[in-house]
Amino acid sequence: MSTRSSGEIARETLKLLTTRKLAPTPDNYQALYHEVAGTMVPAHFPYEPLRQIVASLPARNPGQQRQLGLMESAIGQRSWDGVHNALMAYASFGVAASDSQQSGLTAASNLSNPALTPEFMEQIARLIGNMLPALGDEDTRFLGQAEELLSFMRQPVPDLPRTKTMLADFSHRLSFTAEDQGEIKTVLLQLLHLVFTNIGVLCVDDQWLTGQIDALMEASKPPLSLRRLDDVQRRLVDVIAKQSEAKERAVEAQQEMRQLLVAFVDRLSIMGEASGAYQSKIEECARQIEQAQSIEELSPVLQAALGATRHMAHDTQAARDQLQAMRDKTDKAEAEIFKLHQELDRVSVQARHDPLTGALNRRGLDEVIQREISNARRKGTPLCLALLDVDNFKKLNDDLGHEAGDEALSHLAQVTRESMRPQDSLARFGGEEFVIVLPDTVMDMGVVALTRLQRELTKKFFLRENQKVLITFSAGVAQLAADEDGQECIKRADKAMYLAKRTGKNRVLGG
């Protein structure tokens, strides 16, 4: 097996195409690529015949349209299982008998028409145009080639052989550009992780900052999505705002303590001066007493001594009161700072929760799963993980708006929390997907619990502008096996959920 990178293998493959004077077709490129890499050429996969079959099949309802799209995707991935499943599901969305003759005529008409119609060419051109922004604008040669291809494909009657040649050349160039963009993204994520890790090491005592770093690390793990980044951005904005407010209050408290210390030093200086003056006065009185010859001479000296003592006692009491007040203010400032640190710790904990729904985020879910797995294996009790996905969520967003979609997710999370046991945990897995951790639960009882939650959602409608909106979900439940971890268990639950979607939605299946 070759240890060269895919980029080196691809460049060597292009050189061989030129050296052997072979047409740059996908088949020739694939054969030479595997020859250079020293890998086995995959079995032939009939792309074009299968795509012609897909093109000839009618799409009379949304179900058929979806299955045809899944079939196209399976063909692109060389998945016979995907093609088989899509065809079987397509057949379940049967067409009325009265339409059979018309469907046959439509299929025959599609087969008789040329494959590269102007409409089809325009669809490919739009696909290429929509793809270009994702590949960046650094490679000017690639962008020029793309513009030339788009201009040629949008001609009234493009030349078929030249179209195929240009598409093959563009495909080769596209593979290089996509590979470069993928490597750039990977390196950037590695750099971000390195920066976040170093900041966390430098600020290991700041729990609020640790929470922010954990959230950023979680958000930058692939696969990335705009919704995940938006959630983390909103959470960090909230954390930063609270931290800024707390920091200002802490600075004010520290400034007040600094002023108290200055006043304390000043008071000590005044007390020292007063004490020195008192000592000098007493010494003077003592000298006068020693020199006195009669009782009459002692009387004013004693009056002066008593006055100095009384004045000193008054100053001492005033100083004691001021010092006590300073101590009270210092204790109050220390209590305020302690309260601020507690608030920052509380905000840091929020970084483990989804700000929209209040459910755990992916980091919080990982912690709960690890804890429950340890408990289950220590006690020998069962553990189930359920993955649920809101049905037709995109349609809800399109019809009512994204704000309504967010409110619907919050409503689902609230109803779920009200229906769960105290030991169960709810986490937002991503988008409209949620995971429920069910300790001490076998799979059959997990299916019952999720089915009960579905019934609760039918009773507790989601209201949007006084309009009742029924929220349903499809779910899969998997019981943790002895030799698997949490991620593997979630994958099994995900497969069961996908099967529930395919078989009609609003269902709960065990996996």
N, C-alpha and C positions, 0 to 999 in steps of 0.2 A: 504494500500500500504506500503511495507516495506521501511524503511529509510536507510537500510544497503547499503554499496557500492556494485558495481557489483563484485568486487574481493571477498568480503565476501560471497556473494550469490553463486558464482561459487565454492568456496571451500566447502561450505555446501552441494552443489549439488553433488560434487565428493564423499563426505562422505556417502551420501544417496545411491549413486550407489553401493558403497562397502557394506554398511550395508544390503541393500536389495538384494545383489548378482545379480544385473542386468548387462546385457552386455552394455559396454560403447558405445552404438550406438548414432548417433546424435538425433534420435527421443526420446530415453530414457533420454538423457541429457536435451533436450529441455523441456520435460514434467516435469522433476524434478526441473529444473531451475525455471519454472513458478510457480510450487508448493511452492518452498521455498520463492520466491519473492512475492507471493500472487497476481500474475497477471494472466490474462486470456491467455490460450493456444491459439496461433493463428490458424486459419483454415488451414487445410492440404493443402499444395502446392505441386503438382506433379512434383518435380524437375526432377527425372530420366526419366519419360516418355517424358517430354518436351525436355530434352537434347537429348534423342534418336531421337526425331523428327528433331531437329536442325542438328544432325549428318547425318540424312538421306537426308536432302535437298541438292541439288546440288548448287555449287557456280561457275556459268559459267561466271560471269563478276564481275568487281569491285563493282558494286552496290549491287549485291547479297551477296558478301563477307562482305560488310559493314553491311548490314541488319542482316545477321546471327550473326555477332559480337554483334550488339545491342540487338538481341534476347537473346544471352547468358548472356549479362549483365542484362537484365530485369529479366531473370529467377533467377539469383543470388540475385537480389533485391526483389524477390517475387512480381513483378509488373505485374499484368494482363494487365494494360493499355499499358505498354511498350511492352509486348509480342504481343498484338493486333496491335499496331502501326507498329512494325517491320515486322509482317507478311503481313500487308497491303502494306507497302512500298516494301517488297520483291516481292510481286506479280506484282508490277508495272514494275519491271525489268524482264519482261517475257522472257522465253526461246523460241527459234524458234520451230515451229511445227515439223520440221524434227528431232529435238533432243528429242522429247517426249518419244519415245520408249527407246532410250538409257538411258534417265534419270530414267525411271522406272526400267530398269535393274540394274542401279547403286544403286538406293535406296534399291531394294530388296537384292542386294549383301551386302550392308552395314548392313542391318538388320540381315542377316544370319551370319555375322561374329561376333566373340566374342567382347564384348565392350572393354575389357582390353587387347588390342594388345600391343606388345613391343613398337611400335611407340607412342601409347597413354601414356603408362607408362613413356616413356622417356620425353614426353612433360610435364607431371606432375612433374617429377624429376627436369627438367630445371626450371619450375615455382617456385618450392620450393627453388632451389639453387639461383635463381635470387632474391628471396624475402629475404633471410637471411641477406645480408648486411644492409638492412634497419632496422633490428631489433637489431643491435648492437651485441657486443661480450661479454657482462657482464655475461649473464646466460650460464655458461658452460654446465649445465645439458641439457638445451634446444638445444644447439649446438650439443651435443653428440647424443641426440635423433634424430635430423635432419640428421646427418651423417649416423646413423644406418638405418634410413628410406630410404635415397637415395641409400645406398649400396644395400639394399634388393630389391628396386624397379628396379634396373638396372641388376638384375639377368636375365638369359635367359628366365626362366619360373617361375615367382614369384607365390607363393601360394596365391590364391584369398582371402580366409577367413582371413589369417594372414595379408594380405595387407590392408584389410578393418579395421581390429583391430588396426594396427599400424597407419593408417591414422586418425582414430578416436582419438587415444591417442595423436597424434601429434597436431591435431586440438584443443584439450582441452588445451594443453600446449601453443600452439600458441596464443590462446585467452588471456591467462595470460600475456605472453610476450608483445603482442601488446598493451594491456591495460597499462602495466608498461611504455612502451615507449611513449605512448600517454600522460600519466601523467607527465613523465619527461619533455617532450617537452613543455607542458603547464606551468609547474613550471619555466622552464628556460626562457620562454617568459615573464612570470610575473616578474622574477628577472631583465631581461633586461629592461623592461618598468620602473621598479622601479629605476634602475640606471640612465636611460635616464632622467626620471622625476626629480630626485635629482640634476643632473648636470644642467638641465635647470633652476631649482629654484635658484641654486647658481650663475648662470651666466645670470641673467635676463636682464642685461644691454647690453650684447654682442649679437647684432642682428645676426651677422654671425654665432655664435655658436647656437643660437636658431634655425636658418634654418637647421643646421646639425642635431640637435636633432629631429626636426619635420620630417626630411627625414628618420631617423633611426626608429622612432616610426611608420611611415607609412609602412616601409619595413618589420617590424617585426609583422605586423598584419596578422593573418591567413586569407585566405590560402596562405602559403608561396610558392614561386617558385624561381628556380634558375635565371630565366630571370629578375624578379623583383629585387632580391638581386644584380645581376650583374649591373643593371641600377643604383641602388642607390650607389653601390661601385664606379662606374665610376664618378658619380656626386660628391660624397664626396671627391674623390681623386682630382678632379678639384678644389673644394672649398678649400681643405686643402693646395693645391699648391699655390693658389692665396693668401690665408691668410698668409702663411709662407713668401711669397715675400713681402706682405704689412707690415708684422711685422718687417722684416729686415729693410725696409725703414723707418718705424716709429722709430725704435731703433736708426738709424743713425741720424734722425732729432732731437730726444731727446738728443743724445750725443752732437750734434752741439749746441743746446740751452744751454746745461750744460757748454760747453766751452765758449760760449758768456757771460754767467753769471760770470764765473771765471775772464774773461778778464775785465768785467765791474767793478768787485770788485777791481781788481788790479789798474785799471785806477783811481777809486775813491781814492785809497790809495796814488797813485802818485800825484793826484791833491791836496790831503790834505797836503802832504809833501811840494809840490811846494808853496801852499798857506802859509804854516807856514814859509818857507824860505823867501817869499816875505814880509810877515808881519814883520819878524825880520829885514830885510834890510831897510824897510821903517822906522821902529822905530830907527834904527841906524842913518839914514839920518836926521830924526827929531832932534835927540840929537846933531848931528854935526851942524845943522842949528842954534840951540839955543846957541851953544858955539862959533859960527863964529863971528869975529870982523870986517870983511871987506867983500866987494863984491868979492874979489879974492878968499877968503876961501869958499864962497858959490858955486862958479862955479863947482868944481869937485863933490860937494855933489849933486847938481842938476843933473849932468850928470849921477851919479850913480843911483839916484832915477828914472830918465827917462829910463835908461837901464833895471833896475829891473821891471819897469812897462811894458816896451815893451816886455820883456821876459815872464812876467806873461800873458800878452794878447795873445802872440803866443801860450803858453801852453794851455790857456783856449780855443782858437779856435781849436787847434788840438784835445783836449779832446771832444769838442762839435762834431767835425766831426766823431771821432771814436764812440761816443755814438750813433750818428745818423745812422752810418753804422751797429752797433750792433742791433739797433731797426729795421732796414730794414731786416736784416737777421732773426731776431726773427719773424717778421710778415710773412716772406716767409716760415719759418719752421712751423708756426701755420697753414698757408694755405695748406701746404703739408700734415700735419696730418689730417686736415679736409677733404682733397681730399681722403686720404687713408680710412677714416671712411665711406665716401660715396661709395667708391669702395667695401668695405666689405658689406655694406648694399645691394648694387646691386647684389653681389654674393649670399647673403642670399636669395634674391628674386628668384634666379635661382633654388633654392631647390624646388620650386613649379612647375617646368617644367621638362619634359622628355628630357634628354640631347641628345638622338638620333634624335628625330623628331621635337623637339622644341614645341610640344604640351604640354598642361597642364598635370601634373601627377594626381594621385588619390587625393592628398591633394588639389591641385589647383581646380580640378573638384568639390570636395565637397563644396569649398568656392563659386564657381560660381553658383552651383545649389541652395545653400541656398539663395544667393543674388537674383537670378532670380525668385525663388519661392516667396520671399517676395515682389518683385516688381510686379509679376503677380497678387498676391492676393490683394495687395494694390490698383492696378489700374483696377482689374477685367479683365485682358487680358489673352489669352490662352498661354500655354507654352508646347512645345514638346521636348522630349528627343529621340534621334535616336542612336541605337547601331548597328555598322557595324563590320563585321568580314571578313577578306580577305579570298577568296576562294582558296583552294588547296595550302595554304601557306607552309605546310610541304613538299609538292612535290617540290615547288620552292626552298626551302632550300636544299633539297636532290639533286636536279639537278644542281643548280648553286652555292650552298654554302651559309653559314650563312651570310657572308659579303654582298652577293647579296640580301639576305632577308632583312638585315638592310637597304640597299639602297632603296629597294622597299617600305619599310614602310615610309622612309623619303620622297620618291617621292609621295606616296599617301597623306601624310600629307601636302606637298606643294601644290598639285593640289586642295586638299580640302580647304585650306586657301584661295587660289585664287578664288574659286567658292562660298565661304561663304559671307554672309552680314557682315558689320562691327560689328553688335551687336551679331552675333553668336559666339560660343566658341567651340574649338576642344580640346579634351583630349584623351590621351592614357589610355585605361581602363585596359590593360594588354595583353602582347604578341602581337597578330595581331588584337586586338579588339580596336575600338575607339568609343568614345561617342561625339555626336554633340548636343549642347544645342541651341535650336531654340526659342528665345523669340518671343512673339506676333505672334505665328504660330499655326494654327489648324492642326489636324492630316493629312487631305487630302493634305494640302500645304506642310507639312513635307515630305510626300511620294513623292510629285512632286520634292522637293528640292533634295532628295537623288537620285531620278531617273536621274535628271539633272547631278548630280555629276558622276553617272555611265557613262553617255554619254561623259562627259569631259575626263574621264579616257580612253575611247576608242580612243579619238582624241590625247591625250598626252601620247604617249607610254613611258614606262620605258625602257631605253636603258642599256644593259649590254654587254660590249665588242662589241659595234656596232650591237648587236642583239636586236630586238624589242620584248619586253615581255609584253603581255597584262595582266593587273591586274584587277581583278573583285572582287566584294564583295557582300555579302548578308546582308541585313539590316532589322531591325524592328524599327518602329516608334510608340511611345505611347504619347498621350496627357495627361498631368497631371490632375488627377481628384481632386475634391474639398477636399476629405477626405484622401488623400494619400501623402506620402513624396517622396523624390527623389529616394530613393532606391527601393521602391515599383514600381515606374514608370519605372525605368530601368529594373526591373525584367519582366514587361510586354513587354517591347521592346525586351528583350532577348528571350522571348518565341516566339514572332513574327519573330525574326531573325532566330531562330532554325527551325521554320516552313518553312521559305524561303529557308533554306539550304536543307531541306528534299524534297522540291518540285522542285528542279532543280538548285539551286544556282543562283547567279547573279540576284537576285530579291529583291524587297523592298515591305514589307507587313506592314500594320498597326496592332497594337495590342490593 
